[in-house]
């Protein structure tokens, strides 16, 4: 499933009409919303490490955004144009 997320991120990076607010992509764009939905489903929780490894292998860093003593509150995906926040 991470391959679909990667495909969507590639489309976001190529489409200059996908808006950024500062360095962050705006979540109400359909492509960004799809990445957030899939990331919440396939990158959050135990047992999804292989998806994160595939993302990193394909040039997209996945790292914690906000976190507390329990772990990640939000996650971030760094793309060539900006950052997508999920969680």
Backbone as ProteinMPNN parsed JSONL, in Angstrom:
{"seq_chain_A": "XXXXXXXXXXXXXXXXXXXXXXXXXXXXXXXXXXXXXXXXXXXXXXXXXXXXXXXXXXXXXXXXXXXXXXXXXXXXXXXXXXXXXXX", "coords_chain_A": {"N_chain_A": [[0.814, -1.197, 0.0], [2.08, 1.141, 0.51], [3.201, 1.806, -1.886], [1.134, 2.996, -3.354], [0.752, 5.313, -1.846], [3.225, 6.529, -2.335], [3.029, 6.949, -5.11], [0.939, 8.842, -5.165], [2.175, 10.929, -3.735], [4.256, 11.538, -5.499], [2.73, 12.622, -7.573], [1.707, 14.881, -6.266], [4.075, 16.315, -5.784], [4.785, 16.985, -8.399], [2.734, 18.603, -9.247], [2.228, 21.839, -9.326], [-0.004, 23.261, -8.591], [-0.995, 22.27, -6.259], [-1.583, 23.425, -3.127], [0.609, 25.034, -0.772], [1.052, 25.852, 2.646], [3.123, 27.817, 4.017], [5.662, 25.657, 4.692], [4.141, 23.425, 4.612], [1.816, 21.124, 3.164], [-1.529, 21.807, 2.157], [-4.246, 20.34, 3.691], [-6.803, 20.058, 2.596], [-6.779, 19.629, -0.101], [-7.542, 17.305, -2.689], [-5.587, 15.274, -3.429], [-3.705, 15.468, -1.372], [-5.356, 14.951, 0.813], [-5.964, 12.268, 0.272], [-3.442, 11.065, 0.616], [-3.055, 11.597, 3.345], [-5.195, 10.141, 4.468], [-4.538, 7.461, 3.656], [-2.021, 7.249, 4.842], [-2.684, 7.458, 7.555], [-4.001, 5.07, 7.809], [-2.126, 3.086, 6.998], [0.427, 3.726, 7.957], [0.35, 4.29, 10.612], [0.563, 3.035, 13.888], [1.364, -0.245, 15.269], [3.277, -2.686, 13.44], [3.565, -1.612, 10.905], [5.995, -0.984, 9.94], [7.389, -1.862, 7.663], [6.153, -0.496, 5.587], [6.936, 2.132, 6.121], [9.688, 1.839, 5.77], [9.748, 1.3, 3.001], [8.826, 3.745, 2.035], [10.943, 5.444, 2.797], [13.017, 4.238, 1.376], [12.278, 4.987, -1.156], [12.787, 7.659, -1.183], [11.318, 9.34, 0.499], [11.164, 10.708, 3.55], [9.853, 9.589, 6.608], [8.752, 10.714, 9.615], [8.45, 11.595, 13.167], [6.099, 14.141, 14.007], [4.558, 16.019, 16.078], [5.052, 14.793, 19.37], [4.792, 12.8, 22.357], [5.3, 11.437, 25.667], [4.202, 8.966, 25.224], [4.564, 8.388, 22.586], [4.386, 8.967, 19.035], [2.318, 11.682, 18.075], [1.575, 13.031, 15.809], [2.572, 12.307, 12.435], [5.045, 12.944, 9.908], [5.645, 13.411, 6.446], [8.256, 14.001, 4.401], [8.555, 15.646, 1.431], [9.773, 16.532, -1.872], [8.837, 19.092, -2.296], [7.543, 19.941, 0.029], [5.97, 19.34, 3.245], [3.898, 16.733, 4.425], [1.498, 16.301, 6.839], [0.27, 13.827, 9.01], [-1.961, 11.767, 10.987]], "CA_chain_A": [[0.0, 0.0, 0.0], [2.953, 2.317, 0.493], [3.43, 2.17, -3.298], [0.079, 3.933, -3.732], [1.08, 6.582, -1.188], [4.359, 7.084, -3.083], [2.493, 7.426, -6.387], [0.202, 10.079, -4.888], [3.146, 11.975, -3.374], [4.912, 11.945, -6.751], [1.79, 13.504, -8.272], [1.676, 16.137, -5.513], [5.328, 17.021, -6.026], [4.824, 17.471, -9.783], [1.611, 19.507, -9.503], [2.453, 23.112, -8.643], [-1.266, 23.832, -8.125], [-1.285, 21.763, -4.907], [-1.133, 24.559, -2.308], [1.398, 24.936, 0.45], [0.93, 26.918, 3.64], [4.497, 27.758, 4.525], [6.307, 24.448, 4.16], [3.199, 22.31, 4.77], [0.741, 20.997, 2.187], [-2.873, 22.066, 2.667], [-4.91, 19.048, 3.777], [-8.102, 19.948, 1.936], [-6.606, 19.267, -1.511], [-7.883, 15.874, -2.8], [-4.411, 14.393, -3.413], [-3.14, 15.506, -0.018], [-6.318, 14.23, 1.663], [-5.799, 10.832, 0.02], [-2.199, 10.648, 1.271], [-3.293, 11.612, 4.794], [-6.065, 8.998, 4.78], [-3.777, 6.215, 3.521], [-0.958, 7.246, 5.851], [-3.305, 7.122, 8.839], [-4.387, 3.653, 7.781], [-1.022, 2.159, 6.754], [1.689, 4.109, 8.582], [0.118, 4.516, 12.038], [0.368, 1.826, 14.691], [2.35, -1.324, 15.202], [3.226, -3.586, 12.299], [3.605, -0.904, 9.625], [7.375, -0.549, 9.72], [7.81, -2.15, 6.286], [5.652, 0.589, 4.738], [7.814, 3.277, 6.349], [10.956, 1.521, 5.107], [9.546, 1.466, 1.566], [8.748, 5.185, 1.782], [12.302, 5.97, 2.912], [13.782, 3.69, 0.247], [11.868, 5.723, -2.348], [13.166, 9.057, -1.06], [10.4, 10.122, 1.326], [11.379, 10.485, 4.969], [8.692, 9.566, 7.495], [9.302, 10.998, 10.943], [7.432, 12.143, 14.068], [5.869, 15.583, 14.109], [4.355, 16.182, 17.517], [5.139, 13.528, 20.111], [4.803, 12.91, 23.81], [5.948, 10.288, 26.306], [3.606, 7.729, 24.716], [4.998, 8.179, 21.209], [4.003, 9.95, 18.026], [0.958, 12.211, 17.997], [1.448, 13.182, 14.357], [3.716, 11.914, 11.624], [5.321, 13.825, 8.782], [6.301, 12.855, 5.261], [8.998, 15.063, 3.72], [8.604, 15.493, -0.02], [10.707, 17.497, -2.455], [8.243, 20.437, -2.244], [7.024, 20.327, 1.336], [5.721, 18.318, 4.267], [2.522, 16.293, 4.632], [1.306, 15.88, 8.228], [-0.829, 12.875, 9.191], [-2.109, 11.248, 12.344]], "C_chain_A": [[0.855, 1.257, 0.0], [3.271, 2.742, -0.937], [2.371, 3.152, -3.789], [0.334, 5.308, -3.101], [2.205, 7.27, -1.949], [3.899, 7.65, -4.419], [1.752, 8.752, -6.206], [1.156, 11.218, -4.531], [3.894, 12.453, -4.612], [4.03, 12.903, -7.53], [1.714, 14.87, -7.585], [2.919, 16.961, -5.795], [5.398, 17.631, -7.427], [3.777, 18.54, -10.077], [1.77, 20.783, -8.679], [1.161, 23.747, -8.12], [-1.68, 23.304, -6.749], [-0.712, 22.784, -3.92], [-0.314, 24.158, -1.084], [1.032, 26.103, 1.359], [2.248, 26.898, 4.394], [5.175, 26.569, 3.883], [5.395, 23.224, 4.192], [2.128, 22.314, 3.68], [-0.61, 21.184, 2.868], [-3.683, 20.771, 2.568], [-6.232, 18.936, 3.059], [-7.988, 19.728, 0.427], [-6.84, 17.763, -1.637], [-6.68, 14.926, -2.776], [-3.794, 14.325, -2.025], [-4.062, 14.753, 0.948], [-6.177, 12.719, 1.5], [-4.533, 10.305, 0.694], [-2.385, 10.6, 2.783], [-4.142, 10.413, 5.207], [-5.271, 7.686, 4.747], [-2.655, 6.123, 4.548], [-1.508, 6.907, 7.225], [-3.628, 5.642, 8.92], [-3.17, 2.721, 7.752], [0.318, 2.549, 7.357], [1.568, 4.311, 10.086], [-0.078, 3.175, 12.736], [1.453, 0.79, 14.484], [2.183, -2.121, 13.919], [3.282, -2.911, 10.937], [5.009, -0.432, 9.261], [7.826, -0.777, 8.281], [7.32, -1.08, 5.313], [6.531, 1.828, 4.884], [9.17, 3.055, 5.687], [10.854, 1.724, 3.597], [9.479, 2.945, 1.202], [10.155, 5.789, 1.789], [13.164, 5.508, 1.741], [13.488, 4.447, -1.045], [12.056, 7.232, -2.206], [12.263, 9.934, -0.225], [10.6, 9.773, 2.792], [10.055, 10.546, 5.717], [9.243, 9.703, 8.906], [8.216, 11.596, 11.835], [7.34, 13.657, 13.945], [5.774, 15.902, 15.591], [4.476, 14.81, 18.177], [5.135, 13.821, 21.597], [5.441, 11.653, 24.381], [5.376, 8.953, 25.845], [4.053, 7.417, 23.29], [4.547, 9.303, 20.296], [2.562, 10.39, 18.219], [0.621, 12.444, 16.524], [2.71, 12.665, 13.698], [3.856, 12.891, 10.478], [5.974, 13.029, 7.664], [6.945, 14.028, 4.542], [9.062, 14.73, 2.239], [9.593, 16.51, -0.574], [10.177, 18.921, -2.367], [7.809, 20.87, -0.863], [6.805, 19.128, 2.24], [4.227, 18.032, 4.337], [2.443, 15.77, 6.068], [0.102, 14.951, 8.299], [-0.902, 12.464, 10.643], [-3.227, 11.888, 13.108]], "O_chain_A": [[0.415, 2.313, -0.453], [3.579, 3.909, -1.18], [2.686, 4.054, -4.566], [0.153, 6.338, -3.75], [2.141, 8.477, -2.183], [4.341, 8.728, -4.815], [1.921, 9.675, -7.002], [0.963, 12.349, -4.977], [4.14, 13.65, -4.76], [4.517, 13.886, -8.087], [1.662, 15.899, -8.258], [2.831, 18.168, -6.021], [6.009, 18.684, -7.613], [3.909, 19.295, -11.04], [1.482, 20.8, -7.482], [1.212, 24.665, -7.302], [-2.611, 23.83, -6.14], [0.501, 22.989, -3.875], [-0.52, 23.111, -0.469], [0.74, 27.203, 0.89], [2.462, 26.079, 5.288], [5.254, 26.482, 2.658], [5.815, 22.121, 3.843], [1.599, 23.365, 3.318], [-0.806, 20.771, 4.011], [-3.792, 20.18, 1.494], [-6.755, 17.83, 2.915], [-9.009, 19.648, -0.256], [-6.384, 17.006, -0.78], [-6.756, 13.867, -2.153], [-3.408, 13.253, -1.56], [-3.589, 14.004, 1.803], [-6.26, 11.976, 2.478], [-4.546, 9.221, 1.278], [-1.924, 9.663, 3.434], [-3.833, 9.745, 6.194], [-5.324, 6.899, 5.691], [-2.371, 5.043, 5.065], [-0.885, 6.161, 7.981], [-3.535, 5.037, 9.988], [-3.177, 1.679, 8.408], [1.267, 1.769, 7.276], [2.579, 4.484, 10.768], [-0.788, 2.299, 12.242], [2.335, 0.937, 13.638], [1.082, -2.221, 13.377], [3.07, -3.565, 9.916], [5.185, 0.413, 8.383], [8.572, 0.036, 7.735], [7.993, -0.787, 4.325], [6.839, 2.497, 3.897], [9.737, 3.982, 5.107], [11.774, 2.261, 2.981], [10.015, 3.355, 0.172], [10.512, 6.554, 0.893], [13.94, 6.284, 1.183], [14.344, 4.539, -1.925], [11.54, 7.999, -3.019], [12.416, 11.155, -0.232], [10.249, 8.677, 3.229], [9.24, 11.44, 5.49], [10.086, 8.917, 9.339], [7.185, 12.051, 11.34], [8.343, 14.356, 13.801], [6.789, 16.038, 16.274], [4.056, 13.798, 17.615], [5.433, 14.932, 22.036], [6.06, 10.885, 23.645], [6.0, 7.912, 26.052], [3.925, 6.277, 22.843], [4.353, 10.439, 20.728], [1.686, 9.57, 18.493], [-0.465, 12.101, 16.057], [3.773, 12.595, 14.315], [2.904, 13.583, 10.118], [6.748, 12.103, 7.904], [6.251, 14.952, 4.118], [9.557, 13.674, 1.843], [10.188, 17.272, 0.188], [10.962, 19.869, -2.362], [7.714, 22.069, -0.604], [7.371, 18.054, 2.035], [3.4, 18.943, 4.314], [3.223, 14.904, 6.464], [-0.95, 15.236, 7.728], [-0.011, 12.775, 11.434], [-3.461, 11.542, 14.266]]}, "name": "protein", "num_of_chains": 1, "seq": "XXXXXXXXXXXXXXXXXXXXXXXXXXXXXXXXXXXXXXXXXXXXXXXXXXXXXXXXXXXXXXXXXXXXXXXXXXXXXXXXXXXXXXX"}
